[in-house]
Amino acid sequence: MATKELTIKSLIHKISAPLTGALSVFAFAPFDYSISLYISLFSLLFILDNKSAKHAAGYGFLWGLGFFIAGIHWISVSILDFGGLPLSVAALLVVLLCAYLAIYPALCAYLLNRFTSDSALLRYFVAFPAIWLITDWLRGWVMTGFPWLQFGYSQMDTPLVSFAPILGVEGVTAAVCLITASLYYAYRERKAVLPAIVITAIVLSAISLKGLEWTAPEAVKSIALVQGNTNQDEKWLPEKQADILNEYLELSLANTDADIIIWPESAIPALEFQVKNYLDYVSELMRESNTTLITGIINYQRVDDIDEYYNAVIVLGQPEQAANHSPVNDRYYKNKLLPIGEFVPFEDLLRPIAPLFNLPMSSFQRGGEAQLNLAASNVHIATAICYEIAFNQTLVNTVKPDTGFILTVSNDAWFGTSIGPDQHLEIARMRAFEFQRPVLRSTNTGITAIYDAQGQEVGRIPQFEKAVLRADVTPYQGTTPFNRYGHTPLLILAMLLFAGVVSHHLFSHKVKNENPLKTSL
């Protein structure tokens, strides 16, 4: 009978693990029900309780599989619409990607149950937050990284976001883990005092930090973000090129009273050298209007008989006017390339297999790790193209004390009407909190938006609308603690805490092995 009950319980846990993992998706954009993440994490801790490390890893994997399938299933849209593969193969590829990402929650579950059998206090108040941070960091670093759906992104409308300028999204994630672990400890041990103290301290600390300003405002700038809403199927057709170029120019000429006009990622559907006359013409028009235009474009170079392509952002029009500032440049080359979409790992092996591995523009070179800011209308601008806005540590290297704005250009047309673009916008918004800088987000089909230095929305253009977003935006300068140190201090602390947990575990077992009688008594 006991064996049967254990089997039924195990089956229930195997079913509930991926389901509760999937529940977490409702904490992120566009749903924004933050509480669903706490319920999901609480359920994970419940399922992992009293399991061997091996079994815990399995349950952690199942939870992670549900979490990532629900959270990033939208990747299948680009595979189906542009990769030339059938639905069954697209679904398989998404599941395989999610299975890889689920390894990191599985690793966290394994380490948690392997080294915390001796102390519930260490398990919930030290080990779980520390181990989760370490495995989350690994997920964002191994094989170029995929730091999507970090827990902290779900908390931007809660007091916990106040930790972002000091500890980044990782600090907000740690707070979520610690609060959830405290709640589970109270449930498991029937002890409420310590959890109440911990949760109260976290919330009061966050509230006390609200409104603390690390950066200072500069002169207001008039911004115009152009959303051309170009159909992705038509974008690179030669017969459509002139229409697209004229359309962007017409939308911009009606807004030359703005200080800065911004076009999205690869807004110009041609290689830079192919449209040099057009770019010179636009640049002259901008200079005559005392305006700067920033646009995405594909740059081509031939170096040592090798063709090199860069996903780039360039500046046209008004030259740099400021003196006594950090060095600047008139272009930025994307550094964090999207696997498959912008480069193909093991391409000699994979490209012949399927059209998926031959997507347009899937052979880019990387730009430098720490590039100079762009300069526009006497403002220095740190730039991130599309997917790389998720890498906050990269921006730590490029946002300088005299950087006024963070600019991110993107083309989310690849993902249609899915929840992907909403999540992408949510990630961009977090950068405003971390660096206390306005974030300007220009996209081809939406969601184009502006956030101020406090992370509040200034304006947006919905998806699939052709429009221009105009706003007066105040640039900020200075340095937040996160801007200065990045996530390194928090990561070092997490590793030290985990090392302490392992040492405590090994010492406890040594004592038990040396004094078995005393231990039993």
N, C-alpha and C positions, 0 to 999 in steps of 0.2 A: 504493500500500500504506500509506504513512504517513497519507494522508488518511483511509483506511478505519479505521485504528487509532485515529485522533483522533476519528472519528465514534462508534466503539464506546465509547471512553473517556468521551466527552461524554454518551452515552446512559446509561451506568452511573452517572455522577455525577447526572444528572437524576432517576434512579430512587432512588438512595441518599440524596439530600439530604432529601426529605420523610420517608423511612423512618427515617433517623438522627435527624431532628428529632422524630419521634413517639416515639423511644426515650426521650427525656427525661422523658416523663410518669411513668415508673417511679421517678424520683428523688423525686417528690412524694407526699403522702398520697393514698391509703392504703397505697401500696406501700413507699415510703421506702428504695429502693435507690439511695443517693446516687451510687454509682459510675456508674450509667447516664448521668447528666448529663455527667460527664467524658468518657465514650466518645462521646456525642453531639456535644459541643463540639469534641473532638479531630477527629472526622470532618468537621465543618464547616470547620475550619481546613485540613484536608487537601484538601477539595474546592475551597476558595477559592485554594489555592496556584497561583501562576503564571497566574492568570486576569486578563483585562482588567477594569477597574472595572465596565464595563457587564455583562459576563458574571457577574462576582462578585455583582452585585446580583440577577441572576436566580436564581442558586443560593441566595443568602441568603433570597430570597423563598420558594423551594421548601422550604428547611429550616424557615423560620418557619411556613409553611402546615402542614407536618406537625406541628410543635411545638404549635401552637394548636388544630388539629383534634383531636389526641389529648388535649390538656390541658383544653379547655373544650367538648367536644362535648356535655356534659351540659346545656348551655343549651337544647338541643332539647327536653328533657323539658317545660319550662314552655311552650314554643311549641306543642308537640303537645297537651298536656293542658289548657292554659288559653287558648291563643291562637286555637284554632279553625281551624288551618290543616292541610292534608294533609302527610304525611311528606315528599313531594318538595319542597314549598315550605319546610318547616321545615329540611330538609337544606341547601337553597340558601341560606337566611338565615344559617345557622351558617357555611357556607363563605365567604359574603361578609364576615361579621364577621371570620373568621380571616384572610381575604385582606387586609383592612384592617390587622389587627394585624401581619401578616407584612411589611408595608412597613417596619417599624422594624428587624428583622434585615437586610432588604435594604439599607436605608440604611447600616447599620453595615458590611456587606460592601462596599458601593460605596466608602465613605470610606476603609476600610482598604486596599483595593487601589489606590485613586486616589492616596494620599499616602504609601505606605510601600514603594514599589518599590526604594528605594535602600538600605535598612538593615533586615536581619532583626532586629537588636537592638531598634530602635525599634518595629518592627512588632509583635513579640510581647510585649515587656516594658513597653511604654508605650502604643502606639496602640490595640491591641485592648481592653485593660481600660478605657481612657479613653473610647473611642468607644462601647463597649457601654453604659457607665454613662450617657452622654449620650442615646443613643437610647432606652434604657430609661426614663429620666426623661421624655423626650418622650411616650412611650407612656402614662405615668401622668399626663400633664398636658393634652395636646391634646384638645379637645372633652370636657372634664370628666375625661378619663383613664380608663384601665383597667389598673391596676398589678397584675394577677393574674400568678401563676407567675413572679415574680422568682426568680432562681437561688438567692438566699440562703435561701429557705424550705426548700430541700431539705437544708440542712446543720444543722438544729437538734439533731441527735444526734451531731454531730462537733465537734471542738475549735474550728472556725471560728466557731461561734455566739458565742464570747467577744468577737468584734469588735462585736456588736450594740449593747451599751450605749454604745459610743463612736461608731460609724459607721452604726448602723442596719442594716437588711437590705441596703441598698445596699453597705455595706462588706463584708458577707459575699459578696455577688455579685461584687464586685471581686476578692476573694481567690480565688473559684472561677475567674474568667476568667484571672487571673495564673498560677495553678497549671496550668491546662490549656494556656495559651500556652507556659509554660516546658517542659512535657512535649513539646509539639509542636516547639518550637525544638530540644530535645535530639535528637528523632528526625530532624528535617530537616537540621540542621547537623552531626550526629554529634559534638556537644559537650555534655558532661554536667555540667561543673564549675559554670558559672554557673546553669543551671537547678536544680541540686541546692542551691546556696547560697540561691537565691530561695525555693524550696519549703521548705527547712529553716527559713529565717528566718520565713516566714509561719506555719508550724505551731508553732514554738517560741514565737513572739509570742502566738499564740492560747492556747497552753497556759499561758503565764505570766500571762495575763489572767484565766484561769478562777478563779472564786471571789472576784474583786475586787468589793467591795460599795460602791456609790455612794449607796445609800439605807439608811435605818435602820428597824427594826421598831417598831410601836406596839402598843397593847393588842389582843389577839385578839378577833375578832368571830365570832359564830355566824351562818352563812349558810344559807338554804334557797332553792334554785332549783326552781321548779315547772315541770315539763314536762307540759302538758295533753294533748298528742297529739291535738289537734283536727283532724278530717278537713278538708282544705282545700276540698273540694267542698261541705261542709255549713256551713263557718264563718260565712258571711254570710247564711244563710237565716234569716229572721225567726223561724220556729218553733223554731229551735235556740238562739236567743240566751239564753233563760233557763237552759237546761240547761248551756250552756258557762259562764255566769257562776257558777252554783251549784257546778259542778264545781271551778272554780279556787278558789272560796271554801272549799269543804270541805277540799281538799288543804292550804290555807293555815291554816285554823283548827286543824288537827292539828299545826301547827308554829309556833305563836305564841310558843313559848319561844325562838325564834331572834331575834337582833338585827335581821336584815334578811331580808325575804322578797322574792323577785324573780320576776315573771311576764315572759314573753317579748314580743317585738315584736307589737303589735296583738293582745295576748291578749284584750282586750275587744272583741267584734265589734259595735261601735256607735260612733257619734260621741260625743265626750265630753259634750256638752250633753244628749244623749239619755238618758244613764245617770247624771245628776248625783245623784239620790237614792241610787242604788246605791253610788256612789263615796263619798258622805258617810257612808253606813252602814258601809262597809268601813273608812274612815278612822277612825271612832269606835271600831270594834272593835280596830283596831291600837293606838290610843292607850290603850285600857283594858288592853291586854297589854304596853304599853311596847315596841312593835314598830313598825318602819317597813316599808311595802310599796311596792315600785317596780314599775310596770307599763307596758307599751306600750299606746298607745291612739291613735286618730285624732282630732285636734283640728280643729274647724271654727270659722271666724270669717268675718264679713261686713264687709269694709272698703271704704268708698266704692263701695257697690253691687256689689262683686266678691266672689264666694265663694272663700275661701282654706281649703285643707286642709293639715294638717301631720302628718307621721309623727312622733309624739311619745312621750316617756317622762315620766311624772309620778310624784311622791312622795306617798304617802298615810300618814297616821298621825302618828307621833312628830315633833314640830317640831324644827328645828335647835337644838341645845343649846350648841354651841361658841361661844366668844368669842375675839376677837383672831385670827381666821382670815380667809382670803380671802373675798370676797363669794360667796354661793351662790344657787341658785334651786331651785324645786320642780318644774321641768320642763326638758326638752331637746327641741329640734326638729331633725330630721335635716337635715344640710347637703348631703351628697353623695348626690344622688338617682340611682337606677338608670335609665339610658335605657330607654325603652319601658315598663318595669315601673312607674316612678313619675313620669316625665314623658315626653312625646313631642315630640322636636324636630320643628319644622315641622308641628305638629299639625293645622293647618287643611288641609294637603295630605295627610297620612298617615292621619288617623283614618277618612276615608271608604273607604280602600282595603281594609282587612281587619279582622276581629275582634281580631287580634293587637294592634292599636294602640288597642284599647278595653278593655284588661284592667281589672279592678276596681281602683280607687284608683290610677289612672295620671295624675292631675292634681294633684300635690302642689306646694306652694311650699317654697322652701329656708329653713332656719333660718340663723342667723348663722354666720360662719366660726369665731369664737372665743367660745363660749358659756360661761357660768358652770357650775361643778361642781354636781351634785346634792348634797344633804346627807341622810345617813341614819345614825341611831344614832351621832351625833358623828363621822362619817367623811365626808370629801369624796370624791366619785366622778366621774371623767371618763367621759363616755358616748359610745358610737358605736353607731349602729343599722345592723345587717346589713352591707351591702356597704361602708360607709364605714370599717369596721375595717381595710380594706386600705390606707387613706390615712394612713400614719404621720405625715406632715408636719402633717396636720390635728390630730392628737393632741398634737403638739409645742406647739400653741397653747392646748390645753385642760388638759393635765396640769401642774398647779402643784406647787411644793415641798410643799404640805400636802395634796395629793391622795393618798388612801390606797389606792383601788382603781381599776381600769379595768373598766367594765361594757360588755358588748356584748350586745344582745338581737337575736334574729333569727327568721326563719321560713323555714327551708329546705325546708318541705313542697313548695315550688314545684319542687323538683328530685328528688323521689322517692328511689329507692335508688341513685342515681348516685354518682360520686366527688366531685361538687361540694361536698356538706356536709363531707366529710373535708378537702378543700383549704381550705374556709372556716375550719374549726377550726384548721388548721395556721397560717393567717395570723394568727388571734387569738393563738395561742401566742407568735408572734414578738414581739408587742407587750409581753409579759411580760419578755422578754429585753432589749428596747430601753429600757424605762422602769424596769425592776426594780421592778415593781408586780404584785400579783396581778391576774389577769384572770378575771372572772366572766362566763361565757357562758351565757345563758338562751335556749332555743329552744323553739318550739312542738312540733316532732316529733323533735328531736335534730339534732345531737349537743350536749346540754347538758353543760358541763364547767367545772372550775375549775383554773387553774394558779397556782402560788405565784410569789413574786417572783423565783425562780430559774428559772422556766419549766418546773418539774416538775409533772406532773399530780397533783392532789389527789383528784379523783374525776370520774366521768362517768356520764351516763345514755345508754344506747344509743338508736339511732333507733327511733321508733314504739313507745315504751313510755310509759305514763302513770305518772309517778313524781315523787318529790321528792328532790333531791340535798342532803343535809345535810353540812356540814363546818365545822370551826373554821378560820378563815383569818386570817392576820396581815397587817393593812395596813402598808404601808411609806411613808415620806415622805423627801423629798430630791430631788436632781436628778442624773440621769446626764448625761454630756457630750452624748449624742444628744438628750436632753430639752431641753437648753439651746440647742443650735445646730442641731439637725435635720440634714438631709443637705446643707445649703448649702455647708459647707466642702469636703466631698468632691466635690460637683458643680463648684465653682469650680476645684478642683485638676484635675479631669478636663478641663475646658475649657481651662485653661492648658496642660496637657500636650498636648492635641490641637492647640492653636495652635502650640506648639513643633514638633510633628511636621510641620504644614503649612509652617511657616517653613523647617525643615530641607529639606523636599522642594523648595520653590521656590528656595532658595539653591543646592542641588545642581544643579538643572536650569539655573540661570543660569550656574554655573561651567562646566558641560558645553557650553552653547551658546557661551560666550565663548572656550573653549579646547578645541575638538573634537579637535585633534591630540594635545594633552597628555592628554586624557581617554582617547583610544584607546591611547596608549602605556602 
